[in-house]
């Protein structure tokens, strides 16, 4: 049987929005929703691997801990594949 992987992203505060928009432009529930979905993928859907990225995700190599950069998710998945 195949392996199921999920990449779940929930970011409430994007740097781009903070610079260009008023403070109320931030999202309120993206992080919470992503956390709930990650739990569902793990416990209910029985996915083999679930990657959860939020505002306070730990740093990935030398990249920013905020996964609003393309390389962050790509690096994490590559690191996992080499283990």
mmCIF file of the N, C-alpha and C atoms, coordinates in Angstrom:
data_MODEL
# 
_entry.id   MODEL 
# 
loop_
_atom_site.group_PDB 
_atom_site.id 
_atom_site.type_symbol 
_atom_site.label_atom_id 
_atom_site.label_alt_id 
_atom_site.label_comp_id 
_atom_site.label_asym_id 
_atom_site.label_entity_id 
_atom_site.label_seq_id 
_atom_site.pdbx_PDB_ins_code 
_atom_site.Cartn_x 
_atom_site.Cartn_y 
_atom_site.Cartn_z 
_atom_site.occupancy 
_atom_site.B_iso_or_equiv 
_atom_site.pdbx_formal_charge 
_atom_site.auth_seq_id 
_atom_site.auth_comp_id 
_atom_site.auth_asym_id 
_atom_site.auth_atom_id 
_atom_site.pdbx_PDB_model_num 
ATOM 1   N N  . UNK A 1 1  ? 0.839  -1.176 0.000  1.00 0.00 ? 1  UNK A N  1 
ATOM 2   C CA . UNK A 1 1  ? 0.000  0.000  0.000  1.00 0.00 ? 1  UNK A CA 1 
ATOM 3   C C  . UNK A 1 1  ? 0.887  1.244  0.000  1.00 0.00 ? 1  UNK A C  1 
ATOM 4   N N  . UNK A 1 2  ? 0.419  2.317  -0.622 1.00 0.00 ? 2  UNK A N  1 
ATOM 5   C CA . UNK A 1 2  ? 1.179  3.558  -0.719 1.00 0.00 ? 2  UNK A CA 1 
ATOM 6   C C  . UNK A 1 2  ? 1.293  4.280  0.613  1.00 0.00 ? 2  UNK A C  1 
ATOM 7   N N  . UNK A 1 3  ? 2.169  5.241  0.624  1.00 0.00 ? 3  UNK A N  1 
ATOM 8   C CA . UNK A 1 3  ? 2.367  6.067  1.816  1.00 0.00 ? 3  UNK A CA 1 
ATOM 9   C C  . UNK A 1 3  ? 1.658  7.396  1.612  1.00 0.00 ? 3  UNK A C  1 
ATOM 10  N N  . UNK A 1 4  ? 0.973  7.858  2.633  1.00 0.00 ? 4  UNK A N  1 
ATOM 11  C CA . UNK A 1 4  ? 0.265  9.136  2.580  1.00 0.00 ? 4  UNK A CA 1 
ATOM 12  C C  . UNK A 1 4  ? 0.992  10.164 3.426  1.00 0.00 ? 4  UNK A C  1 
ATOM 13  N N  . UNK A 1 5  ? 1.276  11.300 2.819  1.00 0.00 ? 5  UNK A N  1 
ATOM 14  C CA . UNK A 1 5  ? 1.919  12.399 3.519  1.00 0.00 ? 5  UNK A CA 1 
ATOM 15  C C  . UNK A 1 5  ? 1.030  13.629 3.402  1.00 0.00 ? 5  UNK A C  1 
ATOM 16  N N  . UNK A 1 6  ? 1.073  14.475 4.426  1.00 0.00 ? 6  UNK A N  1 
ATOM 17  C CA . UNK A 1 6  ? 0.342  15.742 4.397  1.00 0.00 ? 6  UNK A CA 1 
ATOM 18  C C  . UNK A 1 6  ? 1.279  16.857 4.838  1.00 0.00 ? 6  UNK A C  1 
ATOM 19  N N  . UNK A 1 7  ? 1.170  17.988 4.176  1.00 0.00 ? 7  UNK A N  1 
ATOM 20  C CA . UNK A 1 7  ? 1.864  19.208 4.593  1.00 0.00 ? 7  UNK A CA 1 
ATOM 21  C C  . UNK A 1 7  ? 0.769  20.204 4.933  1.00 0.00 ? 7  UNK A C  1 
ATOM 22  N N  . UNK A 1 8  ? 0.710  20.584 6.209  1.00 0.00 ? 8  UNK A N  1 
ATOM 23  C CA . UNK A 1 8  ? -0.348 21.457 6.702  1.00 0.00 ? 8  UNK A CA 1 
ATOM 24  C C  . UNK A 1 8  ? 0.291  22.770 7.144  1.00 0.00 ? 8  UNK A C  1 
ATOM 25  N N  . UNK A 1 9  ? -0.208 23.879 6.610  1.00 0.00 ? 9  UNK A N  1 
ATOM 26  C CA . UNK A 1 9  ? 0.350  25.199 6.914  1.00 0.00 ? 9  UNK A CA 1 
ATOM 27  C C  . UNK A 1 9  ? -0.748 26.075 7.502  1.00 0.00 ? 9  UNK A C  1 
ATOM 28  N N  . UNK A 1 10 ? -0.461 26.678 8.642  1.00 0.00 ? 10 UNK A N  1 
ATOM 29  C CA . UNK A 1 10 ? -1.396 27.602 9.276  1.00 0.00 ? 10 UNK A CA 1 
ATOM 30  C C  . UNK A 1 10 ? -0.643 28.794 9.824  1.00 0.00 ? 10 UNK A C  1 
ATOM 31  N N  . UNK A 1 11 ? -0.677 29.889 9.117  1.00 0.00 ? 11 UNK A N  1 
ATOM 32  C CA . UNK A 1 11 ? 0.065  31.087 9.511  1.00 0.00 ? 11 UNK A CA 1 
ATOM 33  C C  . UNK A 1 11 ? -0.919 32.222 9.744  1.00 0.00 ? 11 UNK A C  1 
ATOM 34  N N  . UNK A 1 12 ? -0.951 32.727 10.963 1.00 0.00 ? 12 UNK A N  1 
ATOM 35  C CA . UNK A 1 12 ? -1.838 33.843 11.284 1.00 0.00 ? 12 UNK A CA 1 
ATOM 36  C C  . UNK A 1 12 ? -1.247 35.186 10.877 1.00 0.00 ? 12 UNK A C  1 
ATOM 37  N N  . UNK A 1 13 ? 0.061  35.317 10.971 1.00 0.00 ? 13 UNK A N  1 
ATOM 38  C CA . UNK A 1 13 ? 0.702  36.619 10.750 1.00 0.00 ? 13 UNK A CA 1 
ATOM 39  C C  . UNK A 1 13 ? 1.785  36.509 9.689  1.00 0.00 ? 13 UNK A C  1 
ATOM 40  N N  . UNK A 1 14 ? 1.489  36.980 8.510  1.00 0.00 ? 14 UNK A N  1 
ATOM 41  C CA . UNK A 1 14 ? 2.462  36.997 7.424  1.00 0.00 ? 14 UNK A CA 1 
ATOM 42  C C  . UNK A 1 14 ? 3.207  38.324 7.440  1.00 0.00 ? 14 UNK A C  1 
ATOM 43  N N  . UNK A 1 15 ? 4.521  38.256 7.268  1.00 0.00 ? 15 UNK A N  1 
ATOM 44  C CA . UNK A 1 15 ? 5.322  39.477 7.204  1.00 0.00 ? 15 UNK A CA 1 
ATOM 45  C C  . UNK A 1 15 ? 4.818  40.401 6.096  1.00 0.00 ? 15 UNK A C  1 
ATOM 46  N N  . UNK A 1 16 ? 4.479  39.850 4.950  1.00 0.00 ? 16 UNK A N  1 
ATOM 47  C CA . UNK A 1 16 ? 4.009  40.667 3.826  1.00 0.00 ? 16 UNK A CA 1 
ATOM 48  C C  . UNK A 1 16 ? 2.756  41.445 4.191  1.00 0.00 ? 16 UNK A C  1 
ATOM 49  N N  . UNK A 1 17 ? 1.840  40.839 4.920  1.00 0.00 ? 17 UNK A N  1 
ATOM 50  C CA . UNK A 1 17 ? 0.611  41.523 5.310  1.00 0.00 ? 17 UNK A CA 1 
ATOM 51  C C  . UNK A 1 17 ? 0.883  42.604 6.334  1.00 0.00 ? 17 UNK A C  1 
ATOM 52  N N  . UNK A 1 18 ? 1.809  42.372 7.231  1.00 0.00 ? 18 UNK A N  1 
ATOM 53  C CA . UNK A 1 18 ? 2.110  43.368 8.269  1.00 0.00 ? 18 UNK A CA 1 
ATOM 54  C C  . UNK A 1 18 ? 2.676  44.646 7.676  1.00 0.00 ? 18 UNK A C  1 
ATOM 55  N N  . UNK A 1 19 ? 3.475  44.508 6.630  1.00 0.00 ? 19 UNK A N  1 
ATOM 56  C CA . UNK A 1 19 ? 4.096  45.694 6.034  1.00 0.00 ? 19 UNK A CA 1 
ATOM 57  C C  . UNK A 1 19 ? 3.127  46.476 5.165  1.00 0.00 ? 19 UNK A C  1 
ATOM 58  N N  . UNK A 1 20 ? 2.178  45.795 4.537  1.00 0.00 ? 20 UNK A N  1 
ATOM 59  C CA . UNK A 1 20 ? 1.314  46.435 3.552  1.00 0.00 ? 20 UNK A CA 1 
ATOM 60  C C  . UNK A 1 20 ? -0.101 46.695 4.026  1.00 0.00 ? 20 UNK A C  1 
ATOM 61  N N  . UNK A 1 21 ? -0.494 46.091 5.123  1.00 0.00 ? 21 UNK A N  1 
ATOM 62  C CA . UNK A 1 21 ? -1.888 46.151 5.536  1.00 0.00 ? 21 UNK A CA 1 
ATOM 63  C C  . UNK A 1 21 ? -2.012 46.632 6.970  1.00 0.00 ? 21 UNK A C  1 
ATOM 64  N N  . UNK A 1 22 ? -3.204 47.054 7.347  1.00 0.00 ? 22 UNK A N  1 
ATOM 65  C CA . UNK A 1 22 ? -3.428 47.402 8.757  1.00 0.00 ? 22 UNK A CA 1 
ATOM 66  C C  . UNK A 1 22 ? -3.362 46.141 9.617  1.00 0.00 ? 22 UNK A C  1 
ATOM 67  N N  . UNK A 1 23 ? -3.139 46.280 10.924 1.00 0.00 ? 23 UNK A N  1 
ATOM 68  C CA . UNK A 1 23 ? -2.999 45.117 11.811 1.00 0.00 ? 23 UNK A CA 1 
ATOM 69  C C  . UNK A 1 23 ? -4.169 44.140 11.748 1.00 0.00 ? 23 UNK A C  1 
ATOM 70  N N  . UNK A 1 24 ? -5.357 44.619 11.494 1.00 0.00 ? 24 UNK A N  1 
ATOM 71  C CA . UNK A 1 24 ? -6.510 43.727 11.454 1.00 0.00 ? 24 UNK A CA 1 
ATOM 72  C C  . UNK A 1 24 ? -6.487 42.803 10.244 1.00 0.00 ? 24 UNK A C  1 
ATOM 73  N N  . UNK A 1 25 ? -5.518 42.966 9.338  1.00 0.00 ? 25 UNK A N  1 
ATOM 74  C CA . UNK A 1 25 ? -5.427 42.108 8.156  1.00 0.00 ? 25 UNK A CA 1 
ATOM 75  C C  . UNK A 1 25 ? -4.878 40.725 8.487  1.00 0.00 ? 25 UNK A C  1 
ATOM 76  N N  . UNK A 1 26 ? -4.353 40.537 9.695  1.00 0.00 ? 26 UNK A N  1 
ATOM 77  C CA . UNK A 1 26 ? -3.848 39.225 10.088 1.00 0.00 ? 26 UNK A CA 1 
ATOM 78  C C  . UNK A 1 26 ? -4.998 38.230 10.172 1.00 0.00 ? 26 UNK A C  1 
ATOM 79  N N  . UNK A 1 27 ? -4.665 36.969 9.964  1.00 0.00 ? 27 UNK A N  1 
ATOM 80  C CA . UNK A 1 27 ? -5.657 35.910 10.103 1.00 0.00 ? 27 UNK A CA 1 
ATOM 81  C C  . UNK A 1 27 ? -5.783 35.553 11.580 1.00 0.00 ? 27 UNK A C  1 
ATOM 82  N N  . UNK A 1 28 ? -6.936 35.086 11.993 1.00 0.00 ? 28 UNK A N  1 
ATOM 83  C CA . UNK A 1 28 ? -7.156 34.794 13.404 1.00 0.00 ? 28 UNK A CA 1 
ATOM 84  C C  . UNK A 1 28 ? -7.098 33.313 13.751 1.00 0.00 ? 28 UNK A C  1 
ATOM 85  N N  . UNK A 1 29 ? -7.457 32.441 12.823 1.00 0.00 ? 29 UNK A N  1 
ATOM 86  C CA . UNK A 1 29 ? -7.621 31.038 13.182 1.00 0.00 ? 29 UNK A CA 1 
ATOM 87  C C  . UNK A 1 29 ? -6.838 30.068 12.303 1.00 0.00 ? 29 UNK A C  1 
ATOM 88  N N  . UNK A 1 30 ? -5.958 30.542 11.454 1.00 0.00 ? 30 UNK A N  1 
ATOM 89  C CA . UNK A 1 30 ? -5.227 29.654 10.545 1.00 0.00 ? 30 UNK A CA 1 
ATOM 90  C C  . UNK A 1 30 ? -4.373 28.644 11.316 1.00 0.00 ? 30 UNK A C  1 
ATOM 91  N N  . UNK A 1 31 ? -3.674 29.100 12.324 1.00 0.00 ? 31 UNK A N  1 
ATOM 92  C CA . UNK A 1 31 ? -2.814 28.212 13.104 1.00 0.00 ? 31 UNK A CA 1 
ATOM 93  C C  . UNK A 1 31 ? -3.641 27.137 13.804 1.00 0.00 ? 31 UNK A C  1 
ATOM 94  N N  . UNK A 1 32 ? -4.726 27.541 14.437 1.00 0.00 ? 32 UNK A N  1 
ATOM 95  C CA . UNK A 1 32 ? -5.591 26.584 15.134 1.00 0.00 ? 32 UNK A CA 1 
ATOM 96  C C  . UNK A 1 32 ? -6.189 25.574 14.153 1.00 0.00 ? 32 UNK A C  1 
ATOM 97  N N  . UNK A 1 33 ? -6.698 26.068 13.029 1.00 0.00 ? 33 UNK A N  1 
ATOM 98  C CA . UNK A 1 33 ? -7.299 25.181 12.028 1.00 0.00 ? 33 UNK A CA 1 
ATOM 99  C C  . UNK A 1 33 ? -6.278 24.178 11.489 1.00 0.00 ? 33 UNK A C  1 
ATOM 100 N N  . UNK A 1 34 ? -5.068 24.636 11.244 1.00 0.00 ? 34 UNK A N  1 
ATOM 101 C CA . UNK A 1 34 ? -4.023 23.744 10.729 1.00 0.00 ? 34 UNK A CA 1 
ATOM 102 C C  . UNK A 1 34 ? -3.678 22.669 11.756 1.00 0.00 ? 34 UNK A C  1 
ATOM 103 N N  . UNK A 1 35 ? -3.620 23.048 13.012 1.00 0.00 ? 35 UNK A N  1 
ATOM 104 C CA . UNK A 1 35 ? -3.321 22.085 14.067 1.00 0.00 ? 35 UNK A CA 1 
ATOM 105 C C  . UNK A 1 35 ? -4.408 21.011 14.144 1.00 0.00 ? 35 UNK A C  1 
ATOM 106 N N  . UNK A 1 36 ? -5.652 21.426 14.054 1.00 0.00 ? 36 UNK A N  1 
ATOM 107 C CA . UNK A 1 36 ? -6.762 20.470 14.077 1.00 0.00 ? 36 UNK A CA 1 
ATOM 108 C C  . UNK A 1 36 ? -6.687 19.538 12.866 1.00 0.00 ? 36 UNK A C  1 
ATOM 109 N N  . UNK A 1 37 ? -6.387 20.084 11.696 1.00 0.00 ? 37 UNK A N  1 
ATOM 110 C CA . UNK A 1 37 ? -6.292 19.263 10.489 1.00 0.00 ? 37 UNK A CA 1 
ATOM 111 C C  . UNK A 1 37 ? -5.120 18.283 10.580 1.00 0.00 ? 37 UNK A C  1 
ATOM 112 N N  . UNK A 1 38 ? -3.991 18.733 11.115 1.00 0.00 ? 38 UNK A N  1 
ATOM 113 C CA . UNK A 1 38 ? -2.835 17.841 11.266 1.00 0.00 ? 38 UNK A CA 1 
ATOM 114 C C  . UNK A 1 38 ? -3.188 16.666 12.177 1.00 0.00 ? 38 UNK A C  1 
ATOM 115 N N  . UNK A 1 39 ? -3.885 16.952 13.269 1.00 0.00 ? 39 UNK A N  1 
ATOM 116 C CA . UNK A 1 39 ? -4.321 15.887 14.173 1.00 0.00 ? 39 UNK A CA 1 
ATOM 117 C C  . UNK A 1 39 ? -5.259 14.929 13.450 1.00 0.00 ? 39 UNK A C  1 
ATOM 118 N N  . UNK A 1 40 ? -6.174 15.457 12.650 1.00 0.00 ? 40 UNK A N  1 
ATOM 119 C CA . UNK A 1 40 ? -7.098 14.603 11.909 1.00 0.00 ? 40 UNK A CA 1 
ATOM 120 C C  . UNK A 1 40 ? -6.345 13.700 10.935 1.00 0.00 ? 40 UNK A C  1 
ATOM 121 N N  . UNK A 1 41 ? -5.386 14.271 10.201 1.00 0.00 ? 41 UNK A N  1 
ATOM 122 C CA . UNK A 1 41 ? -4.600 13.459 9.260  1.00 0.00 ? 41 UNK A CA 1 
ATOM 123 C C  . UNK A 1 41 ? -3.880 12.320 9.993  1.00 0.00 ? 41 UNK A C  1 
ATOM 124 N N  . UNK A 1 42 ? -3.354 12.609 11.186 1.00 0.00 ? 42 UNK A N  1 
ATOM 125 C CA . UNK A 1 42 ? -2.619 11.591 11.936 1.00 0.00 ? 42 UNK A CA 1 
ATOM 126 C C  . UNK A 1 42 ? -3.546 10.541 12.554 1.00 0.00 ? 42 UNK A C  1 
ATOM 127 N N  . UNK A 1 43 ? -4.565 10.990 13.259 1.00 0.00 ? 43 UNK A N  1 
ATOM 128 C CA . UNK A 1 43 ? -5.373 10.072 14.059 1.00 0.00 ? 43 UNK A CA 1 
ATOM 129 C C  . UNK A 1 43 ? -6.531 9.430  13.299 1.00 0.00 ? 43 UNK A C  1 
ATOM 130 N N  . UNK A 1 44 ? -7.207 10.177 12.478 1.00 0.00 ? 44 UNK A N  1 
ATOM 131 C CA . UNK A 1 44 ? -8.386 9.659  11.781 1.00 0.00 ? 44 UNK A CA 1 
ATOM 132 C C  . UNK A 1 44 ? -8.043 9.075  10.409 1.00 0.00 ? 44 UNK A C  1 
ATOM 133 N N  . UNK A 1 45 ? -7.274 9.827  9.625  1.00 0.00 ? 45 UNK A N  1 
ATOM 134 C CA . UNK A 1 45 ? -6.944 9.375  8.273  1.00 0.00 ? 45 UNK A CA 1 
ATOM 135 C C  . UNK A 1 45 ? -5.729 8.447  8.256  1.00 0.00 ? 45 UNK A C  1 
ATOM 136 N N  . UNK A 1 46 ? -5.022 8.379  9.392  1.00 0.00 ? 46 UNK A N  1 
ATOM 137 C CA . UNK A 1 46 ? -3.874 7.471  9.535  1.00 0.00 ? 46 UNK A CA 1 
ATOM 138 C C  . UNK A 1 46 ? -2.777 7.714  8.494  1.00 0.00 ? 46 UNK A C  1 
ATOM 139 N N  . UNK A 1 47 ? -2.492 9.007  8.238  1.00 0.00 ? 47 UNK A N  1 
ATOM 140 C CA . UNK A 1 47 ? -1.414 9.336  7.307  1.00 0.00 ? 47 UNK A CA 1 
ATOM 141 C C  . UNK A 1 47 ? -0.084 8.890  7.901  1.00 0.00 ? 47 UNK A C  1 
ATOM 142 N N  . UNK A 1 48 ? 0.834  8.473  7.023  1.00 0.00 ? 48 UNK A N  1 
ATOM 143 C CA . UNK A 1 48 ? 2.141  8.004  7.471  1.00 0.00 ? 48 UNK A CA 1 
ATOM 144 C C  . UNK A 1 48 ? 3.006  9.131  8.012  1.00 0.00 ? 48 UNK A C  1 
ATOM 145 N N  . UNK A 1 49 ? 2.885  10.299 7.421  1.00 0.00 ? 49 UNK A N  1 
ATOM 146 C CA . UNK A 1 49 ? 3.721  11.440 7.834  1.00 0.00 ? 49 UNK A CA 1 
ATOM 147 C C  . UNK A 1 49 ? 2.916  12.722 7.687  1.00 0.00 ? 49 UNK A C  1 
ATOM 148 N N  . UNK A 1 50 ? 2.951  13.558 8.720  1.00 0.00 ? 50 UNK A N  1 
ATOM 149 C CA . UNK A 1 50 ? 2.263  14.850 8.681  1.00 0.00 ? 50 UNK A CA 1 
ATOM 150 C C  . UNK A 1 50 ? 3.253  15.927 9.102  1.00 0.00 ? 50 UNK A C  1 
ATOM 151 N N  . UNK A 1 51 ? 3.437  16.916 8.251  1.00 0.00 ? 51 UNK A N  1 
ATOM 152 C CA . UNK A 1 51 ? 4.288  18.067 8.552  1.00 0.00 ? 51 UNK A CA 1 
ATOM 153 C C  . UNK A 1 51 ? 3.383  19.242 8.862  1.00 0.00 ? 51 UNK A C  1 
ATOM 154 N N  . UNK A 1 52 ? 3.531  19.842 10.037 1.00 0.00 ? 52 UNK A N  1 
ATOM 155 C CA . UNK A 1 52 ? 2.737  20.998 10.446 1.00 0.00 ? 52 UNK A CA 1 
ATOM 156 C C  . UNK A 1 52 ? 3.652  22.203 10.560 1.00 0.00 ? 52 UNK A C  1 
ATOM 157 N N  . UNK A 1 53 ? 3.314  23.257 9.841  1.00 0.00 ? 53 UNK A N  1 
ATOM 158 C CA . UNK A 1 53 ? 4.076  24.505 9.873  1.00 0.00 ? 53 UNK A CA 1 
ATOM 159 C C  . UNK A 1 53 ? 3.152  25.627 10.327 1.00 0.00 ? 53 UNK A C  1 
ATOM 160 N N  . UNK A 1 54 ? 3.565  26.339 11.384 1.00 0.00 ? 54 UNK A N  1 
ATOM 161 C CA . UNK A 1 54 ? 2.789  27.459 11.904 1.00 0.00 ? 54 UNK A CA 1 
ATOM 162 C C  . UNK A 1 54 ? 3.721  28.637 12.174 1.00 0.00 ? 54 UNK A C  1 
ATOM 163 N N  . UNK A 1 55 ? 3.141  29.699 12.716 1.00 0.00 ? 55 UNK A N  1 
ATOM 164 C CA . UNK A 1 55 ? 3.933  30.896 13.024 1.00 0.00 ? 55 UNK A CA 1 
ATOM 165 C C  . UNK A 1 55 ? 5.137  30.586 13.915 1.00 0.00 ? 55 UNK A C  1 
ATOM 166 N N  . UNK A 1 56 ? 4.975  29.679 14.837 1.00 0.00 ? 56 UNK A N  1 
ATOM 167 C CA . UNK A 1 56 ? 6.048  29.401 15.792 1.00 0.00 ? 56 UNK A CA 1 
ATOM 168 C C  . UNK A 1 56 ? 6.714  28.048 15.576 1.00 0.00 ? 56 UNK A C  1 
ATOM 169 N N  . UNK A 1 57 ? 6.731  27.587 14.334 1.00 0.00 ? 57 UNK A N  1 
ATOM 170 C CA . UNK A 1 57 ? 7.443  26.350 14.019 1.00 0.00 ? 57 UNK A CA 1 
ATOM 171 C C  . UNK A 1 57 ? 8.930  26.534 14.300 1.00 0.00 ? 57 UNK A C  1 
ATOM 172 N N  . UNK A 1 58 ? 9.616  25.472 14.706 1.00 0.00 ? 58 UNK A N  1 
ATOM 173 C CA . UNK A 1 58 ? 11.052 25.598 14.945 1.00 0.00 ? 58 UNK A CA 1 
ATOM 174 C C  . UNK A 1 58 ? 11.797 25.923 13.651 1.00 0.00 ? 58 UNK A C  1 
ATOM 175 N N  . UNK A 1 59 ? 12.960 26.481 13.816 1.00 0.00 ? 59 UNK A N  1 
ATOM 176 C CA . UNK A 1 59 ? 13.778 26.848 12.653 1.00 0.00 ? 59 UNK A CA 1 
ATOM 177 C C  . UNK A 1 59 ? 14.121 25.616 11.824 1.00 0.00 ? 59 UNK A C  1 
ATOM 178 N N  . UNK A 1 60 ? 14.190 25.800 10.526 1.00 0.00 ? 60 UNK A N  1 
ATOM 179 C CA . UNK A 1 60 ? 14.564 24.731 9.602  1.00 0.00 ? 60 UNK A CA 1 
ATOM 180 C C  . UNK A 1 60 ? 15.900 25.134 8.987  1.00 0.00 ? 60 UNK A C  1 
ATOM 181 N N  . UNK A 1 61 ? 16.942 24.436 9.355  1.00 0.00 ? 61 UNK A N  1 
ATOM 182 C CA . UNK A 1 61 ? 18.302 24.744 8.888  1.00 0.00 ? 61 UNK A CA 1 
ATOM 183 C C  . UNK A 1 61 ? 18.578 26.234 9.118  1.00 0.00 ? 61 UNK A C  1 
ATOM 184 N N  . UNK A 1 62 ? 19.050 26.934 8.097  1.00 0.00 ? 62 UNK A N  1 
ATOM 185 C CA . UNK A 1 62 ? 19.366 28.351 8.232  1.00 0.00 ? 62 UNK A CA 1 
ATOM 186 C C  . UNK A 1 62 ? 18.205 29.233 7.809  1.00 0.00 ? 62 UNK A C  1 
ATOM 187 N N  . UNK A 1 63 ? 17.081 28.634 7.438  1.00 0.00 ? 63 UNK A N  1 
ATOM 188 C CA . UNK A 1 63 ? 15.934 29.414 6.974  1.00 0.00 ? 63 UNK A CA 1 
ATOM 189 C C  . UNK A 1 63 ? 15.132 29.974 8.143  1.00 0.00 ? 63 UNK A C  1 
ATOM 190 N N  . UNK A 1 64 ? 14.275 30.909 7.848  1.00 0.00 ? 64 UNK A N  1 
ATOM 191 C CA . UNK A 1 64 ? 13.375 31.484 8.828  1.00 0.00 ? 64 UNK A CA 1 
ATOM 192 C C  . UNK A 1 64 ? 12.438 30.415 9.374  1.00 0.00 ? 64 UNK A C  1 
ATOM 193 N N  . UNK A 1 65 ? 12.073 30.486 10.660 1.00 0.00 ? 65 UNK A N  1 
ATOM 194 C CA . UNK A 1 65 ? 11.114 29.513 11.191 1.00 0.00 ? 65 UNK A CA 1 
ATOM 195 C C  . UNK A 1 65 ? 9.702  29.738 10.675 1.00 0.00 ? 65 UNK A C  1 
ATOM 196 N N  . UNK A 1 66 ? 9.470  30.868 10.043 1.00 0.00 ? 66 UNK A N  1 
ATOM 197 C CA . UNK A 1 66 ? 8.139  31.157 9.501  1.00 0.00 ? 66 UNK A CA 1 
ATOM 198 C C  . UNK A 1 66 ? 8.081  30.619 8.079  1.00 0.00 ? 66 UNK A C  1 
ATOM 199 N N  . UNK A 1 67 ? 7.215  29.640 7.819  1.00 0.00 ? 67 UNK A N  1 
ATOM 200 C CA . UNK A 1 67 ? 7.210  28.974 6.516  1.00 0.00 ? 67 UNK A CA 1 
ATOM 201 C C  . UNK A 1 67 ? 6.543  29.784 5.409  1.00 0.00 ? 67 UNK A C  1 
ATOM 202 N N  . UNK A 1 68 ? 6.862  31.053 5.312  1.00 0.00 ? 68 UNK A N  1 
ATOM 203 C CA . UNK A 1 68 ? 6.333  31.841 4.200  1.00 0.00 ? 68 UNK A CA 1 
ATOM 204 C C  . UNK A 1 68 ? 7.375  31.957 3.098  1.00 0.00 ? 68 UNK A C  1 
ATOM 205 N N  . UNK A 1 69 ? 8.440  31.220 3.237  1.00 0.00 ? 69 UNK A N  1 
ATOM 206 C CA . UNK A 1 69 ? 9.472  31.154 2.209  1.00 0.00 ? 69 UNK A CA 1 
ATOM 207 C C  . UNK A 1 69 ? 9.400  29.783 1.568  1.00 0.00 ? 69 UNK A C  1 
ATOM 208 N N  . UNK A 1 70 ? 9.474  29.728 0.258  1.00 0.00 ? 70 UNK A N  1 
ATOM 209 C CA . UNK A 1 70 ? 9.333  28.475 -0.480 1.00 0.00 ? 70 UNK A CA 1 
ATOM 210 C C  . UNK A 1 70 ? 10.279 27.394 0.026  1.00 0.00 ? 70 UNK A C  1 
ATOM 211 N N  . UNK A 1 71 ? 11.481 27.739 0.342  1.00 0.00 ? 71 UNK A N  1 
ATOM 212 C CA . UNK A 1 71 ? 12.498 26.752 0.705  1.00 0.00 ? 71 UNK A CA 1 
ATOM 213 C C  . UNK A 1 71 ? 12.212 26.061 2.034  1.00 0.00 ? 71 UNK A C  1 
ATOM 214 N N  . UNK A 1 72 ? 11.464 26.676 2.943  1.00 0.00 ? 72 UNK A N  1 
ATOM 215 C CA . UNK A 1 72 ? 11.244 26.087 4.256  1.00 0.00 ? 72 UNK A CA 1 
ATOM 216 C C  . UNK A 1 72 ? 10.585 24.730 4.176  1.00 0.00 ? 72 UNK A C  1 
ATOM 217 N N  . UNK A 1 73 ? 9.467  24.635 3.497  1.00 0.00 ? 73 UNK A N  1 
ATOM 218 C CA . UNK A 1 73 ? 8.751  23.366 3.392  1.00 0.00 ? 73 UNK A CA 1 
ATOM 219 C C  . UNK A 1 73 ? 9.577  22.373 2.590  1.00 0.00 ? 73 UNK A C  1 
ATOM 220 N N  . UNK A 1 74 ? 10.161 22.843 1.494  1.00 0.00 ? 74 UNK A N  1 
ATOM 221 C CA . UNK A 1 74 ? 10.972 21.980 0.636  1.00 0.00 ? 74 UNK A CA 1 
ATOM 222 C C  . UNK A 1 74 ? 12.141 21.383 1.427  1.00 0.00 ? 74 UNK A C  1 
ATOM 223 N N  . UNK A 1 75 ? 12.811 22.183 2.229  1.00 0.00 ? 75 UNK A N  1 
ATOM 224 C CA . UNK A 1 75 ? 13.953 21.721 3.008  1.00 0.00 ? 75 UNK A CA 1 
ATOM 225 C C  . UNK A 1 75 ? 13.529 20.680 4.032  1.00 0.00 ? 75 UNK A C  1 
ATOM 226 N N  . UNK A 1 76 ? 12.430 20.912 4.719  1.00 0.00 ? 76 UNK A N  1 
ATOM 227 C CA . UNK A 1 76 ? 11.967 19.979 5.742  1.00 0.00 ? 76 UNK A CA 1 
ATOM 228 C C  . UNK A 1 76 ? 11.645 18.619 5.129  1.00 0.00 ? 76 UNK A C  1 
ATOM 229 N N  . UNK A 1 77 ? 10.981 18.597 3.992  1.00 0.00 ? 77 UNK A N  1 
ATOM 230 C CA . UNK A 1 77 ? 10.636 17.342 3.349  1.00 0.00 ? 77 UNK A CA 1 
ATOM 231 C C  . UNK A 1 77 ? 11.903 16.639 2.861  1.00 0.00 ? 77 UNK A C  1 
ATOM 232 N N  . UNK A 1 78 ? 12.846 17.378 2.281  1.00 0.00 ? 78 UNK A N  1 
ATOM 233 C CA . UNK A 1 78 ? 14.103 16.770 1.818  1.00 0.00 ? 78 UNK A CA 1 
ATOM 234 C C  . UNK A 1 78 ? 14.871 16.185 2.993  1.00 0.00 ? 78 UNK A C  1 
ATOM 235 N N  . UNK A 1 79 ? 14.925 16.911 4.123  1.00 0.00 ? 79 UNK A N  1 
ATOM 236 C CA . UNK A 1 79 ? 15.623 16.414 5.298  1.00 0.00 ? 79 UNK A CA 1 
ATOM 237 C C  . UNK A 1 79 ? 15.005 15.109 5.779  1.00 0.00 ? 79 UNK A C  1 
ATOM 238 N N  . UNK A 1 80 ? 13.699 15.022 5.746  1.00 0.00 ? 80 UNK A N  1 
ATOM 239 C CA . UNK A 1 80 ? 13.019 13.814 6.203  1.00 0.00 ? 80 UNK A CA 1 
ATOM 240 C C  . UNK A 1 80 ? 13.326 12.645 5.262  1.00 0.00 ? 80 UNK A C  1 
ATOM 241 N N  . UNK A 1 81 ? 13.394 12.901 3.981  1.00 0.00 ? 81 UNK A N  1 
ATOM 242 C CA . UNK A 1 81 ? 13.652 11.834 2.996  1.00 0.00 ? 81 UNK A CA 1 
ATOM 243 C C  . UNK A 1 81 ? 15.059 11.252 3.124  1.00 0.00 ? 81 UNK A C  1 
ATOM 244 N N  . UNK A 1 82 ? 15.989 12.007 3.666  1.00 0.00 ? 82 UNK A N  1 
ATOM 245 C CA . UNK A 1 82 ? 17.356 11.521 3.778  1.00 0.00 ? 82 UNK A CA 1 
ATOM 246 C C  . UNK A 1 82 ? 17.592 10.733 5.056  1.00 0.00 ? 82 UNK A C  1 
ATOM 247 N N  . UNK A 1 83 ? 16.617 10.658 5.929  1.00 0.00 ? 83 UNK A N  1 
ATOM 248 C CA . UNK A 1 83 ? 16.767 9.923  7.194  1.00 0.00 ? 83 UNK A CA 1 
ATOM 249 C C  . UNK A 1 83 ? 16.591 8.446  6.981  1.00 0.00 ? 83 UNK A C  1 
# 
